[in-house]
Each structure stands twice: as C-alpha cells, then as structure tokens.
C-alpha cells in the first residue's frame, strides 16, 4: 500500500472515530480547514440539512493571523446559530486535531455564547 493511500485511510478512520462518539440528539458543528480558509457549519443530522454556516471567505475586512480570523469566524457563526435558535451543538472536528485554528474557532464560539 502506498504512503498516500495509508494517510488517506488513517484520516478517514480518525474522522469516523470522532464522529461515532458524538451525541446524535444535538446539532453537529462541523469544521473544515484548508491551507487558506476555515469553514464551519451547524448540521441537523435528523433532517439532514445545514442550519447555519460561516467561512473566512464570507467575512470581509478580516486581518491578522489565521488564528485571529478563525476566532472571528467562530464568533460570527455563534451569532448566526443563536439567532436561528440553536443554543447547543456538539463539536465535530473531523480529522483535524483540536489545536491552532480549530481551537481558536471553538473559543470564538464559546465567547459568543454558543455551548459547544
């Protein structure tokens, strides 16, 4: 098995392991991070639809480090979620470690009042 195939398999196993431990009764807050941007969305798995979403591409006039931008995205997503009636969500980090930009986004969510 090639190294690239092994890495993809490891990422997929980690994503499924994280997702299997989540509570299905509460909306899921899914994170995706690319090299340049960060994306987050609150998903209702019962109805299979996205309730609210936010990304660093949507927000204009953001400056600072990528962690600062991720923090601002978290705060904006929390505002949108609270206005949509979502008070609590489970944090689905996917295959990403809870460190750096993912952690900054979670802190922004908590500061804005969303229980994660």
N, C-alpha and C positions, 0 to 999 in steps of 0.2 A: 504494500500500500504506500502510495506516495505521501510525502510530508504534507502537501497541501490538502489531500483528502483526509488525512488524520486530523489536521487542525479543524477542518470543517465539521468533522464528526464530533470532535471534542466540544466545539462551540454549540452544536445542536443539542448534545447531551446536557450541557450546562443550562441552556435555555429551557429545556423540558424539565430539568430537575427543579429549577427556580419556580417555574410556572405551576408545577404539581403541588407545591407547598402553599399556594395562595388560597385564600378563602373565596369561594365562588359566589357567596351571597352579597358581596360588596363590589362596587365598580372597580375595575382594574386600571391602574395608571401605568401605561406602557411607555418606555423610554427607548429612543434610538439616537445614537450619537455617530456622526460621521466625522471626517477629519476637519471640516469647516463649521458644521452646524450641529444643533441639537434639536430634537423633535420630541414632543410628549403629547399623549392623548389619553383621555379618560374613556374607557370602553365598558359598556354594559354587556357582559357575556351571555346573559339570559336572552336578550333580544338581538344580540349580535350587531350592535351599532355603536358608533362613536358618539359620545355625548358632547365633549368639547375637545379642542386641540389647540396647540400653540407651537410655534417653532421660532428659531432665531432668524429665519428668513422673513417671517411676517413682521417682526418688530423692527422698526426703523429707528435711526438715531441712537443705536446702542454703541457704546465704546468701552474700551477696557479689555481685559484679558478674556479668554474663552470661559473661564470660571465665572467671571462677573456677568457675562452675557447669559450663561446657563442659570444663574441665580435670578436674573431679571425675567427669563422665560418661565421659571418656576413660580414667581410671584404673579405674573400675568395669567398663567394657567389656573392658579388657585382662585384668582378673582373671577375668571370665567366660570369655573366649576361651581363656586359658591353662588353666583348669580343664576346658574342652571339648576340649583337645588341639591348639588352633591356636597355633602358635609364630610364624608369619609371615603377613602379609597385605599386599596392595597397597592403597594409599590412593586411593580414588575420591572426589574432592572434588566431582564432578558439575559443575554450572555455577557453583559458588562459588569465589571467589578464596582462595588459601591465605594468609589474613590474619585477624587478630582471633580470633573464636570457633573457626573451623575450625583455625587454627594452635594454639590453646590445647588443643583436643581431641587433636590429634596429639601434642603434647608430653606430655599426660597418659598417652596410650597408651604412648609410649616410656619414660616414667619408671616405669611399672608393669611393664615387661619385654616388651612385645609389639614384635616387629620390624616396622616399617612403612616 
